[in-house]
């Protein structure tokens, strides 16, 4: 039997988190942090695929590299306690084909990108195992096709935030 799971959180400097390192971990890749050190998670074995998803309003924009996205997310935030990324993980039903897993993850990521006008980084984990799921990260700032702009506040608001979490889980 499959169990439903959807968890959402933030990556915050006050918790010692770094968007670049978080992205490297989620994608099982190697990225360079702003201080020049490397976040290297290439030994991680369960990442099947990763994809950057842009809002449809940026349809004609070339998809930026993962390194650029999370560097910009870090550079956009000036405070030492800033939220540098939002993240989530969602269980996927067992027994689907790779194409079905990818279609679900892409569609869900596109919904987030379009709703909040942000860049979403989706990573597919454990698809052949007992725990197929997607790990998501998205920017805390809107994307205009060239740069990150205004901070998204809808998930932070005490009135709209809980309703948005319900939408994300549905």
C-alpha positions in Angstrom: 0.0 0.0 0.0 1.2 3.5 -0.8 1.2 6.2 1.8 0.6 9.8 0.9 3.4 12.2 2.0 3.8 15.9 1.1 6.2 18.1 3.2 7.1 21.7 2.7 9.7 23.9 4.4 12.1 26.7 3.8 15.8 26.9 3.5 17.0 29.7 5.8 20.3 31.2 6.6 19.3 31.4 10.2 19.3 27.6 10.2 22.7 27.5 8.5 21.3 26.6 5.2 22.6 27.6 1.8 20.5 27.4 -1.4 23.5 26.3 -3.5 24.4 23.4 -1.2 20.7 22.4 -0.9 20.4 22.2 -4.7 23.6 20.2 -5.0 22.2 17.7 -2.4 18.8 17.5 -4.0 20.2 16.9 -7.4 23.2 14.7 -6.4 25.5 17.1 -8.2 28.5 19.3 -7.5 28.0 23.1 -7.3 30.3 25.9 -6.2 29.1 28.0 -3.2 29.7 31.8 -3.2 32.7 31.4 -0.8 34.4 29.2 -3.4 34.0 25.9 -1.6 32.3 23.0 -3.3 29.1 21.3 -2.4 29.7 17.9 -3.8 26.9 15.2 -3.6 27.9 13.3 -6.8 28.1 10.1 -4.7 24.4 10.2 -4.1 22.9 7.3 -6.0 19.1 7.6 -6.0 18.7 10.7 -8.2 17.2 9.6 -11.5 16.7 13.0 -13.1 16.6 16.7 -12.4 15.0 19.6 -14.3 14.7 23.4 -14.0 11.2 24.5 -14.6 10.4 28.1 -15.5 7.1 30.0 -15.4 5.2 29.7 -18.7 5.3 33.5 -18.9 9.1 33.0 -19.6 8.4 30.5 -22.4 10.9 32.0 -24.8 13.6 32.3 -22.2 16.6 29.9 -22.3 16.6 27.7 -19.2 19.4 28.9 -16.9 21.9 26.5 -15.4 21.3 25.1 -11.9 24.5 26.9 -10.7 23.2 30.3 -11.9 19.7 29.9 -10.4 20.9 29.1 -6.9 23.8 31.7 -7.0 21.2 34.3 -7.9 18.9 33.1 -5.1 21.8 33.5 -2.6 22.9 36.9 -4.0 19.4 38.3 -3.9 19.1 37.9 -0.2 21.0 40.4 1.9 20.0 39.6 5.5 21.8 37.0 7.6 18.5 35.4 8.5 17.0 35.4 5.0 14.9 32.6 3.5 16.9 31.6 0.5 14.7 28.9 -1.0 11.5 27.0 -0.5 11.5 23.2 -0.6 9.2 20.2 -0.6 9.2 16.5 -1.0 6.3 14.5 -2.3 5.7 10.8 -2.4 4.8 9.3 -5.8 2.7 6.2 -6.3 4.7 3.0 -6.8 4.6 1.0 -10.0 4.4 3.8 -12.6 6.6 4.0 -15.7 9.4 6.5 -15.8 7.5 8.6 -18.3 4.5 8.7 -15.9 6.8 9.7 -13.0 8.4 12.4 -15.1 5.0 13.7 -16.3 3.7 14.0 -12.7 6.8 15.8 -11.5 7.0 18.2 -14.4 3.3 19.1 -14.2 3.4 19.6 -10.5 6.6 21.8 -10.8 5.0 23.8 -13.7 1.9 24.5 -11.5 4.2 25.9 -8.7 6.3 27.9 -11.2 3.2 29.4 -12.8 1.3 30.1 -9.6 4.1 31.9 -7.8 6.1 33.0 -11.0 9.3 31.3 -9.6 12.0 29.0 -10.8 11.4 25.4 -9.7 14.1 22.7 -9.5 12.6 19.2 -9.4 14.6 16.1 -8.7 13.3 12.5 -9.1 14.5 10.1 -6.4 14.1 6.4 -5.8 11.9 5.7 -8.8 12.9 2.0 -9.0 12.8 1.4 -5.3 10.4 1.3 -2.4 10.2 5.1 -1.9 9.7 7.0 -5.2 9.4 10.7 -4.6 10.3 14.1 -5.9 12.4 16.7 -4.1 11.5 20.3 -5.1 13.2 23.6 -4.5 11.9 26.9 -5.7 13.1 30.5 -5.5 11.7 32.9 -3.0 11.7 35.6 -5.6 9.8 35.9 -8.9 11.6 35.3 -12.2 11.1 37.7 -15.1 13.0 35.8 -17.7 16.3 37.5 -16.9 16.6 37.9 -13.2 15.0 37.2 -9.8 12.9 40.2 -8.8 10.4 40.7 -6.0 10.1 38.5 -3.0 7.0 36.2 -3.0 5.1 36.6 0.2 1.9 34.7 -0.3 3.3 31.6 1.6 4.6 33.8 4.4 1.3 35.5 5.1 -0.7 34.2 8.1 -4.0 34.4 6.1 -3.0 33.1 2.7 -0.1 30.9 3.7 -2.1 28.0 5.2 -4.4 28.0 2.2 -1.5 27.8 -0.1 -0.1 24.8 1.7 -3.5 23.1 1.3 -3.3 23.9 -2.5 0.2 22.5 -2.7 -0.9 19.3 -1.0 -4.0 18.9 -3.1 
